[in-house]
Amino acid sequence: MKYLYVYPEKCTGCRECSIACSLEKFGECNPKKAAITVVRDEFYRYEFPIICFQCEDPVCLKFCHQNAYKIQDKTVIRDEDKCIGCRLCAVLCPYNAITTIDDEIIKCDLCNGDPKCVKYCSTGAIQYLDETEELEKRRKNMAERFLEICKK
């Protein structure tokens, strides 16, 4: 199984990933309409792309009262026809990986196995790799680290 992996030390904050995502999903270059958000902390001097971790036990799936989420090939997918736009998924996602703008709820679906954010990330800060035991540990550590940052 392939997952997206983030290497924050390589991120320059250019937002090419967000632009590629919004162009793929909405046909417009608008980073606010992307399933990936680049967070900047000027005090600690880092940039960090926030992506969906494709959780094994996803909160969005668990609490969606319309059953608009399903896991398909280890990817958490939102069914737009079932979704009523209540935004509960975005509020409850501990990683802030589900975005909302206007009437849109935006969540990464890995571009059906061909993530555009990876193709257009010129620094390699986002990679789409087959999961190995080492990468699985890294992905889970990154998720835990992100939760710790959010608590501060």
Secondary structure, DSSP 8 states (H G I E B T S, - for coil): -EEEEE-GGG--S--HHHHHHHHHHHSS--GGGSS-EEEEETTTTEEEEE-----SS-HHHHH-TT--EEEETTEEEE-TTT-----HHHHH-TT---EEETTEEE---GGGG--HHHHH-TT-SEEEEE--HHHHHHHHHHHHHHHHHHH-
